Amino acid sequence: MAKKRDLNQIAAAIVQQSTVEKNPAAVELGRLGGLKGGKARAKSLSSHRRRSIAKKAALARWAKKS
C-alpha cells in the first residue's frame, strides 16, 4: 500500500520529476525547431497579418499598468 503524502511532498515529487535529465537528442531537436519557428512563421504570414499581430502586441504592452 502506498504511503500517504502531504501536499508539500507531492509538489516536491512533481518538481523532481520535471527537472530530471532529458534526452539530449530530443532537447536539440526541440531547440532546432524553436530556432526556425519565428522566421518560418513570419515568412508564411502576409504583411497585413504581421502588422495586425504587431499592433495587437503593442497595444497590450502599453495597456499594462506597471
C-alpha positions in Angstrom: 0.0 0.0 0.0 1.4 3.4 -1.0 2.0 5.8 1.9 0.0 9.0 2.0 1.9 12.1 1.2 1.0 15.7 2.1 0.7 18.5 -0.4 4.4 19.6 0.0 5.7 16.1 -0.6 3.5 15.8 -3.8 4.8 19.2 -5.0 8.4 18.2 -4.3 7.9 15.0 -6.3 6.5 16.9 -9.3 9.4 19.3 -9.3 11.8 16.4 -9.0 10.2 14.6 -12.0 10.2 17.7 -14.1 13.9 18.5 -13.5 15.4 15.1 -14.3 17.9 15.0 -17.1 16.3 14.9 -20.5 17.2 13.1 -23.7 19.9 15.4 -25.3 18.8 14.4 -28.8 15.2 15.4 -28.0 16.4 18.7 -26.4 18.5 19.5 -29.5 15.6 18.7 -31.9 13.3 20.9 -29.9 15.8 23.8 -29.9 16.3 23.4 -33.6 12.5 23.8 -34.2 12.4 26.7 -31.8 15.2 28.5 -33.7 13.4 28.0 -37.0 9.9 28.7 -35.8 9.7 32.5 -35.7 11.3 33.0 -39.1 9.2 30.4 -40.7 6.0 31.8 -39.2 6.9 35.3 -40.3 7.6 34.1 -43.8 4.2 32.4 -44.0 2.2 35.4 -42.9 1.1 38.2 -45.1 2.4 41.7 -44.3 -1.1 42.8 -43.3 -1.4 39.9 -40.8 2.1 40.5 -39.4 1.2 44.2 -38.9 -2.1 43.4 -37.2 -0.3 41.0 -34.8 2.4 43.6 -34.0 -0.3 46.3 -33.4 -2.2 44.0 -31.0 1.0 43.2 -29.1 2.0 46.9 -28.9 -1.5 47.8 -27.6 -1.3 45.0 -25.0 2.2 46.2 -23.9 1.1 49.8 -23.5 -2.2 48.9 -21.8 -0.4 47.3 -18.9 -0.4 49.2 -15.7 3.0 48.7 -14.1 
